[in-house]
Amino acid sequence: MLPRVVIAGLGGESGKTLVTLALTAGARQRGWQVRAFKKGPDYIDAAWLSWASGRPARNLDTFMMGFEGAAASFRRHGSADSLHLIEGNRGLFDGADARGTHSTAELAKLLAAPVILVVNTSKRTRTAAACVLGCQKMDPAVKLAGVVLNPIASLRHEQTLREAIEAECGIPVLGAIPRIPAEELVPGRHLGLIPPAEYPRLGELHRTLTETVAAHLDLERLIEIACQAPPLPCPAEAPTPSRVAAGLRIAYLRDSAFTFYYPENLEALEAAGAELVPVSSLCASALPERIHALYIGGGFPETHAAALSANVVLLSDLRRRAAAGLPIYAECGGLMLLSRAIHWQGRRYPMADVLPVEVEVCARPQGHGYAVLRVEQDNPFYPVGLTLRGHEFHYSRIPPAGPSPPCVCGVLRGVGAWQGRDAVVLGSVWASYTHVHAAATPEWVSGLIGAARRFARAGQGCSA
């Protein structure tokens, strides 16, 4: 048995993350181990769930991983002695098309998980019951097991909502959260939250979360619902990975500027035998000695642009290592770091000057959603003809008035880096706006390891 519930909402900013974090903190305070999951590709919500649960949160994305892949990942990372909380994204039935394909509802059915619906109750009463009833009628195969009201204005407001929902919908209201002052919550950035690595008041936030559960959420009833979830098939035993990367050292940038890494990506490299070497782009004066590849994930380099630009010694070393043929795989924020400069808030910040492009950070998203690429030209990491399924979320772009960058992929879905193309490749460097997940794209692991092995066999891997 895997006790589990999906925390869903009627739309974005309904309070799903707040409720999931509060339930996670409250359950741990009561002695439960919690395994948290995020539906969809979002890095930041998953990072907050990792912080609250004390263990890596996993993304479950049926678009990138396939339905069986997402189900297998859940079973593989689940445990009978834990409470499993799965935070949805957007509205319950919102998916990749009008039919709701890849929606939170589809994931809940796939995992046979009861759904707790967080309902935005600002300036509404009985209409909230109509919204819940509509969700029940939309797909009766989705088991709506309870409701959380957020935010409530008064006890009278809460009582009216409870009576209407329980009378019309026949499911319990498991909590009613009053409006929490903004200064007690995590501030937002772009279309989400800032990452935990940038938030200085984690202790105060944890206290707010546990107090919210104690005063306003029926945690025991929710756990009872989670324990009623039916058994799932046992996961197939994963094959023991071949340690083809034994002896290879792969560095990756990890600090408050670069936080977007799926745990599975790093774990897959380690399972293959690679030694992972974390490096701070903000503090290190050089890359480590004897490395055979560098992985640069995404993040918010623009908010750290001054500090990154000031670290001229590391930027120079990046440029020198790239020129020496070190395989470098960069995604989104990594592309920005490897560019000539970042333009942000009216200033130009010189970067590593590895790629022949500059990037500008815009006020509106330049790419947001799932991406599908077709590899069309030779490169150090993927075979020509391969289709990559991933996602992109970036406010930056390569200005269209500049010279055409050497991109090797055609964009079948999404925006990419330049006029319907993505993945700027120069020598041994790959830099794309598309993020990939190792569980969905095993070629990412073999490609990075293959490039590192070729570099090692050529007698490279030292700092000189």
N, C-alpha and C positions, 0 to 999 in steps of 0.2 A: 504494500500500500504506500502511496505517495500522497500525503495530505496536501491539498493544493486548492488555490482559488485564483481567478483572474480578476484584477482590479481594472475596471473599464470606466469609460465616461461617455457623455453625450457628444463631446467634442474636445478640441484642444483647450487647455487652461481650465479644465473642470475641477482640478484638484487631485488628479490621479496620483501624481508623484508625491504630493504631500501626504495623502492617505497611505500609500504604499510604504513610504519612509516611516511614518508614524507607527504603522502596524509592525514593521520590521523591528524598530527599536523597542516597541512595547513587548513583542513576543520574546525577544532576546532577554529583556529584563525579567521575564517570567520563566526563564530557563530553557526556552526553545532554541534549537539551532534553526536558523533561517537560511534558505537558499533562494536567492532572488533572481528573477529573469526579467528581461525587457523585451517586449514584442517589437520587432522592427530593428533598424540598424543603428539607432541612436547611441552615441558614445557617452554623452554627458549624463543622461538619466541613469544609464548602466553604471557609471562611475559613482553616482550618488547611492545607488542601491548597493554597490560593493562596500562603500563606506559604512552604510547603516548595518549591513549584514555581517561585516567582518570577513568576507570571503569574496572571490571574484563573482560578479553577476554575469550571467550569460545572455547574449542576444538570441532570440528565436525569430528568425525571419524566413518565412516560407517562400518569398520571392527569390532571395539569394540562395537559400539552402534547399529549397524544395520541401514539400509537406513531410515526406518521410525523413528527410534530413533534420528538420526542426524537431519532429517527434523523437527521433533517435537521440538528438542532443539533450533534450529534456530528460529522457530516461537515463542517459549515461551520466548526467550530472546531478540526478536526483538521489535521495536517500530516504529510506523508510523512517529514520529517526529525526527527520527535519520537517519543518513547515515550509511549503513552497509557495511563494508569492510571485505572481506573474503580472507585471504592469503592462497594460495595453498601450496603444498609441492612438491619437486622434479620437474620433467617435467609434463606438462599438462596431458599427457596420461599415465604417469607411475603409475602403481598400484601394486597389490599383485601378479599378474600373467601376462602372455603374452597377455591376453585380456584387461589388464588395469582395472581389477576389483578394486574398491575402489580408483580410481584415482581422481585427481582434476577435470578432465572432467566429471566424473560420478557425483561428488558432484554439479558441476555447473548445470548440467541437472536436478538433483534432486530438486534444489532450483530455477530453471528457472532464473538463474542469468547470465547476460552478462559477458563476460570474457575480461579483459584487459591483453594482453600478453606482458611481459617484455622480450625483446630480447637482448641477449648478442651480441653486435655489434663490439667487439674487433677484429680488423684486418679482417673485412668483409664488403661488401656493398650489391651488388645485391643478394648474397647468402642468406642474411637475409630475403629478400622477398620470396625466395624459401622455407625457413623454415616456414614462416607464411602461405604461400599458402598450404604447406603440412599439417599444422594443420587444415586449413579450409576444406581440402579434406578428412582428416582422419575421421572426424565425423561431418557432416554438422548440426547435431542437437545441437552441442555446438556453441553458438552464440559468435563468436569473434567480439567484438565491437570496439576494438582499440588496439594500440601498443604503448609501451614506449621503447625507444632506450637507452641502457646502456652498456658501456660508449661510448661516441662519442669523436673523437680525434680533430675535428675541425668543423667549420661551413660548409666547403665544404663536409666533411664526412657526416654530418647530412643531408645536402641538397640531396646528392646522395641517401642516405637511404630513405628519405621521398619520393622522386620521384619514386623509384623502388617499394616500398611497396604500396603506394597509387595507382600507375598505375596497378600493377599486382594483388593486393589483394582487392582493392576497400574498404578499411577501413582506418580510419584516424590514423595518428601518433599523439598521445596526449602529447608527451613529448620526450625530448632528453637530457639526463643527462651527463654532462662532467665527466671525471674521477675526483673523489673526493680524495684528499690526504688521505692516510691510517690513519694518525694521527688524522684526524677529524671523523673517523668512529669507531665503536665498534670493539675491537679486538676479534679474534676467539679463541676457545678452542675446542680441539677434532674435531668434525665434525660440530660445530655450533659457536654461539657467547657466550661470557661470560654473565652471568645474570645481569640484571640492578642493583641488590643489590651489585655487586662488581665493578660497573663502577663509577668512581669519577667525571666524567665530563658531567653529565646529562644536565646541563644548556647549555653548549657549543654545545652539540649534538642537542638539541632542536632548537637552533638558526640555525645550519647547515640545519636541515630538513625543517624549514619554509622558509629559503632562497632558498633552492632547489626547493620547490614548486613554489614560487613566480617567479623565473627566468626561470624555465625549464619545468614545467608541466602545462597543460591546465586543471586546477581543475574544472572550470565551465563547460567545455564540459564533463568531466568525471561524474560530478554530474548529468548533463542532461541525460547521458546514464543510470546512476543508477536509475533515476526516471522513466525511461521507462520500467523497469522490471515489468512483469505482476503480478497481485494479486496472493497471495498464500492462500490456505485454512486456515481458522481460526484454531488455535490449540485447541485440545480438552482440556477442563478444567481439570487441574491436580487435582487429589483427595487430600483433606486435609490430610496431614500425621498425623498419630496417634502419640501423644507425649509420646511414650513409654520410652523415655530417660529422662523424667523430673526428676530433682534431681541429675542426674549424671554429674560429671565433668570429661571431657576428655582433657588431656594436649596434646599439639603437639609442636615439636621443630620447631621454625621459626626464621631464621637469615640468614646471608650470606652463611653459610655452608649447610643449608637445606632449599631449596626454591621450591622444586618440589611438589606442591600440586594443584590438580584440584579444582577450586572454588566449583564445585558441590559436591565434597566429604565433604568439611567442611560445606557447606550449608545444606547438607542432615542430618548431625549430629545435627546441630542447629535446623532444622525443626522438628526433632524428639524430641526436648526438651533438648538436652544436652547443658551444658555450656562448651564452648571451652576456654582453658587457654593456650595462647602462652607462650613458654619458649625459652630462648636463650641458646643454647648449649655452646656458647662461654663465656657468662657472668654469667649465673646462677650458684649458688653454690649448689643447690639442686632442685629437682622437687618440685612443690607446694604441700602443705598439702591437704589432703582429695581429692585426685583424684582417679578415678576408672578405668582409662585406659590411655595409652600413645600411640600416633600415631607419627611415625617418617617417614617422606617422604624422597625423594631422594635429591640429590644435589651434591656438590663437597667437601666431607669431606677431600679428599686427599690434596686439596690446603689449607686447614685449619688444617692439621693434627697436626702441632706443637702446635697450640693453644688448640685444642681439647684434645690432650694428656696431656697438662699442667693443664687442669681443672680437677685435680685428685679427687676433692671433689665431683663434679657432676658425674664423672665416677663411683666412689664408691657408690653413691646414686642410680644410675641406676642398678648397680649390686645387691645392697641390695633390691631394690624394686622388681626386677625380681625374686629374691629368695623368696620374701614374697608372690609371686603369682600375682603381678600386671599384667593385660593383656597388652602386648606390641605388636603393629602391626608395622612392619618396612619394608620399601621397599628400595632396592638397597643401597643408601647411609646410610640408617638406619641400614642395615645389617652390613655395614662396621664399623659403630660406635659401634655396639654391639659385634663385634669380639674381639679376644684377641689383635690383632695388625694390623695396616696397614703398608705394605711395599711399600715405594714410593721413587723414586730417590735415591736408595741406602741406605735408612735409615729405621729403624723400629720404629714405633710410637705406644706405648701401648694404647689400647682403653679400653672399659668397661669390657671386659672379661666375657660377659654374654653367648656367644656362644662358643663352643669348636672348633673354626676355626680361622685361620689368613687369611688375604686377601692381595693380591699383585696387584698393579696398573701397567698395561702393556702399551706398546707403541702403541698397536693396539687394536681396539674394540674386546671385548670378547663375546659380545652379542649385536645385533643391529637389531631391527625389531619387528614385531608382535610375540606374544607368546600365546600359548594355553596350559593350564595345566589341568590335571585331578587329583582331590583330591582323594588319595588312602588310606590314613590312618587317624585315629582320630586326631583331633586338636581342639583348643578352638574356632575357628572362622567359619569354613565351614563344611557342611556335606560331608561325604564320597560319592563319585560318582559325585559331582558337577564338571562341566567344567568351567574354568575361561578363559576369553579372555582378554588379556592385551597387554602390550608391554615391551620391555627391551632395555636398552641402557647403556652399562657399559664397561669401560676399565679395571675394576678390576675383579679378579676371586679368588676362593678358590684354592690354588695350588693342582694339581692332585696328587702330591706325599704324601699329608697329609692323615690323617685318614678320613674315610668316615663320613660325617656329617649326622645327622638324618633328612632327607628330607621326606616330606609327599606327594609330588606331582610328578606325572610323566609328563614329557614335551612332548606334542604332536606336538608342533611347537616351535622353538626357541632353546635356549641354556640352560638357567636356571643356577643353582648354582653349580651343581656337576654331571657330567657323565649322562646327560639326566634326571636329577631330579632337583626340585626346592622346595623352602619353607622349610628352616631349622626351625624345631619346637622343643623347649625345654621347658617343663612345660607350662607356660602361654604365651610364646613368639613365635611369628611368624616372620620370616625374609626371604623375597624372593627377587630375582632380578626382578621379574615381577611386574609392576605397573598396578593397575586396576582403572577404572573410575566408580564412583558410579552410573551414569546414565546407564552404560552398565552392571554393576554387583550390583544389589540392595542387594544381599546377603552380600556384604562387609559391608553395613550399619547395617543390622540386626545382622551380626556376631560380629562386634565390640561392638555394644550396648548390645547384649546378654552376651558377656564375661564381660563387665563392670558391668552389672546388677548382674550377679552371684557373682562377686567380692564384690559388695556393700552389697548383702544379707548375705554374709559370715562375715559381720562385719568389712570388710577391708576398705581401703580408707584413712587412716591417714598416716602421714609421718613416723611414728615409725615402 
